[in-house]
Amino acid sequence: MEKKGRFSNLNFLGIPIDPTLGVGDKALDHVDESIEAEKRKEAVSKYWMRCPSCGKKVVKKELIKKGCYACGWKGTEEEIELAQVKQKSQASSTVLKREDTHSYWTNCPECGRQVVREELEERGCFICGYKPEAEAK
């Protein structure tokens, strides 16, 4: 017997009806609009800016005077302006190519547990004993 969902009986002419009436979509749209508005506000702000090294949002005068509080980067006003121009040009480019980087953790293909990628590739899974294909051959 098929288990019925909580809202499975809500339909009109055999077409299921969304009980949230699209409220979830509206909330996500609102979040996206808020993020875009914050980016526009940050772009025209003369008070805040992003650190060229770590990307943290910092006070522009403090970044010039003392450097970044998060990463310790220190530079001149010219370096900051060059970094801002570079960031804007990268943001305006159509598609940025992402480097193929591997994460530190991965899931074992045999047992599905999260393990260190390098250890799995070198020695295999310490939980279930899975060995990579390169060593098995």
C-alpha positions in Angstrom: 0.0 0.0 0.0 1.4 3.4 -1.0 2.1 5.8 1.9 0.3 9.1 1.4 2.1 12.4 2.1 0.7 15.0 4.4 -0.6 17.1 1.5 -1.2 14.4 -1.0 -5.0 15.0 -1.0 -4.5 18.6 -2.0 -5.1 18.7 -5.8 -7.3 20.2 -8.3 -8.3 18.2 -11.4 -5.4 15.8 -10.6 -2.8 18.6 -10.4 -1.1 18.8 -7.1 -1.4 22.2 -5.3 1.5 23.7 -3.4 0.2 24.3 0.1 2.8 27.1 0.8 1.3 29.0 -2.2 4.8 30.0 -3.3 5.8 31.6 0.0 9.1 29.8 -0.1 9.9 31.1 -3.5 9.0 34.6 -2.5 11.3 34.3 0.6 14.2 33.1 -1.6 13.6 36.0 -4.0 13.6 38.5 -1.1 17.0 37.1 0.1 18.5 37.3 -3.4 17.3 40.9 -3.7 18.7 41.8 -0.3 22.1 40.4 -1.2 22.2 42.3 -4.5 21.1 45.5 -2.7 23.9 45.0 -0.1 26.4 44.6 -2.9 25.3 47.8 -4.6 25.4 49.7 -1.4 28.9 48.4 -0.6 30.1 49.3 -4.1 29.3 53.0 -3.7 30.4 53.2 0.0 33.5 55.3 0.7 33.6 54.1 4.3 33.9 50.3 3.9 35.9 48.2 1.5 37.2 44.6 1.1 40.8 43.7 2.0 42.7 42.8 -1.2 44.3 39.8 0.6 41.6 38.0 2.5 38.4 39.7 1.3 37.1 40.7 4.7 35.0 43.9 5.0 37.0 46.5 6.8 37.0 50.3 7.4 38.9 51.9 4.5 40.8 54.4 6.7 41.9 51.7 9.1 43.0 49.5 6.2 45.2 52.3 4.9 46.5 53.3 8.3 47.0 50.1 10.2 46.4 47.3 7.7 43.9 44.4 7.7 42.9 43.3 11.2 42.1 39.8 10.0 45.1 38.8 7.9 47.7 41.5 8.7 48.0 42.7 5.1 49.5 46.2 4.8 49.7 48.2 1.6 49.6 51.6 0.1 46.6 53.4 -1.3 47.8 52.7 -4.8 47.9 49.0 -4.1 44.4 49.1 -2.7 43.0 51.0 -5.7 44.7 48.5 -8.1 43.2 45.6 -6.1 39.7 47.2 -6.3 40.0 47.7 -10.1 41.1 44.1 -10.4 38.2 42.8 -8.2 35.7 44.8 -10.3 37.1 43.5 -13.6 36.9 39.9 -12.3 33.4 40.4 -11.1 32.3 41.8 -14.4 33.8 39.1 -16.5 31.2 36.6 -17.7 32.5 33.3 -16.3 35.5 32.8 -14.0 37.2 29.5 -14.5 37.4 27.7 -11.2 40.6 25.8 -10.4 40.3 22.1 -10.0 41.0 21.9 -6.3 40.3 18.8 -4.2 38.8 19.2 -0.7 40.5 17.9 2.3 37.7 15.5 3.1 36.0 13.0 0.8 33.5 10.1 1.3 34.7 6.5 1.0 33.2 4.9 -2.0 32.7 1.6 -0.1 31.3 2.6 3.3 30.4 6.2 2.6 32.1 7.6 5.8 33.9 10.9 5.6 37.7 10.4 5.5 40.8 12.4 4.6 41.2 12.4 0.8 45.0 12.0 0.8 44.9 9.1 3.3 42.2 7.4 1.2 44.3 7.7 -2.0 47.5 6.5 -0.3 46.4 3.8 2.1 42.7 3.3 1.6 39.8 3.6 4.1 40.8 2.9 7.7 37.2 2.1 8.6 36.1 -0.6 6.1 39.5 -1.5 4.5 38.7 -0.2 1.0 41.7 0.1 -1.3 41.9 2.4 -4.3 41.9 0.8 -7.7 45.5 1.9 -8.4 46.9 -0.2 -5.6 44.5 -3.1 -6.2 45.9 -3.7 -9.8 
